[in-house]
Amino acid sequence: MALPTKTDEWVVKSASSTNFNLHLSKSVPIQSLGPNDVLLEIKAISLNYRDLAIARGTYPLPTTFPLIPTSDASALILATGAAITTLAPGTPVLILPAPLHTTGPLTSATHAAPGDGHHPGLLRRHAVLPASWVARYPAHLSYVEAATIGAAGLTAWNALFGAGLPGVAGGAGPRGIRAGDVVLTQGTGAVALFAAGFAVRAGARVIGTTSSAGKTRWLRALGVAEVLNYREDGRWGETARGLTAGGEGVDLVVDVGGAGTLGQSLRAIRYDGTVAVTGFLSGGEDGPGPSLMEVLPRAANVRGILAGSRAQYEEMVGKMEEWEFRPVVDERVFGFGEVEEAYEYLWAQKHVGKVVIEVAK
Ligand SMILES: NC(=O)c1ccc[n+]([C@@H]2O[C@H](COP(=O)([O-])OP(=O)(O)OC[C@H]3O[C@@H](n4cnc5c(N)ncnc54)[C@H](OP(=O)(O)O)[C@@H]3O)[C@@H](O)[C@H]2O)c1
């Protein structure tokens, strides 16, 4: 079969505070295949809050326009460059959310992602990418499911298992969560549901929050023990702490809200507990958030998370296969011609879990 030479791609022309400024460019030439590249037919793309923030001009890191947005996709390899021996055409893969970060700590040189404002994203029918940017995904997942596990799944994995909890003084070093720990997650978005699902499978007790009584069932279905409504209970962090043995507090909060939630997250944890800061969903309207000095009274550990390495991704894939873990995909899956609707849907927070665009739909 002849390989495609042209493709269609969505472009954000510039940041706008009133819309997403998305434009479909048709029949764009596909870049030629280098010896270390793969030609991909993109099958499904999942959206992240970052994609909205970049288009709305609220993303906290510098961005250059115009850009092809989005960073999460599954794909089929159509062709491989002359130097590639480990991947073959016909192999399903996903594109790693932090493809240069292979193992160990993140560095300036390895901090990069497709669709981050500097590297072209994946909202297109085909892409030529370095072969080192793709990875296999759990075999039991569909293309739609696989497109969701990159950024959100790996961020949740890193928050839970990336050795963020302190070891016992004088004993073992930092550790990830384990059976019997108590974890608090926030809302029913993608990172929160991955975190809740993974933590339950690891034997932790999970306390979840949501603003919507109707979405509680999604948390319960994952095995979340208690659900608090963060809109009705503004002191949800203290309430969560009261639900733990002796009122000591939770071991780990996976914080997705940022400035608007960190104050309560710090109140939820036990002494020497950890807050993994993954997101900024509460936006800028909540001011700068609590003072850094608030970590002192709880002897708190606060850890920022930027996705994770390929090594962590491989660990996650291994466990997802062992657990036969399936991500939560919102019941509405969009087609390639419905990208603006998909952005609006995520913006309105009508979704549960991941919002996905299926290219062939
Ligand atoms: N650090 C990284 O590498 C990385 C990777 C992926 C994502 N992120 C960031 O992590 C955050 C979450 O991403 P996501 O993909 O899970 O987003 P998402 O799917 O858009 O999450 C939306 C949901 O979060 C909940 N929510 C919104 N505001 C909240 C608040 N103030 N307090 C508690 N819950 C709130 C709501 O759940 P209810 O409707 O149930 O209330 C909402 O439906 C975003 O800021 C994203 O940019 C970071």
The ligand as an ORCA input file, in Angstrom:
! r2SCAN-3c Opt
* xyz 0 1
  N       1.982     17.833     35.755
  C       1.725     17.154     34.638
  O       2.591     16.598     33.985
  C       0.300     17.088     34.232
  C      -0.184     16.077     33.400
  C      -1.558     16.024     33.150
  C      -2.378     16.984     33.694
  N      -1.845     17.976     34.457
  C      -2.664     19.006     35.073
  O      -3.394     18.392     36.118
  C      -4.662     19.041     36.244
  C      -5.744     17.987     36.099
  O      -5.707     17.477     34.793
  P      -6.908     16.579     34.297
  O      -6.523     16.111     32.939
  O      -7.268     15.614     35.336
  O      -8.036     17.709     34.179
  P      -9.567     17.546     33.884
  O      -9.874     16.182     33.377
  O      -9.937     18.696     33.020
  O     -10.231     17.712     35.337
  C     -11.418     18.387     35.442
  C     -12.102     17.987     36.731
  O     -11.327     18.355     37.858
  C     -12.196     18.697     38.916
  N     -11.867     20.047     39.408
  C     -11.878     21.205     38.733
  N     -11.575     22.234     39.527
  C     -11.380     21.694     40.762
  C     -11.067     22.236     42.010
  N     -10.894     23.553     42.197
  N     -10.965     21.378     43.069
  C     -11.124     20.046     42.895
  N     -11.440     19.483     41.731
  C     -11.556     20.298     40.673
  C     -13.616     18.672     38.389
  O     -14.205     17.436     38.844
  P     -15.723     17.401     39.365
  O     -16.548     17.750     38.151
  O     -15.895     16.006     39.828
  O     -15.829     18.415     40.440
  C     -13.422     18.685     36.895
  O     -14.446     18.028     36.183
  C      -4.691     20.117     35.163
  O      -4.303     21.353     35.708
  C      -3.654     19.649     34.157
  O      -3.087     20.722     33.446
  C      -0.529     18.039     34.738
*
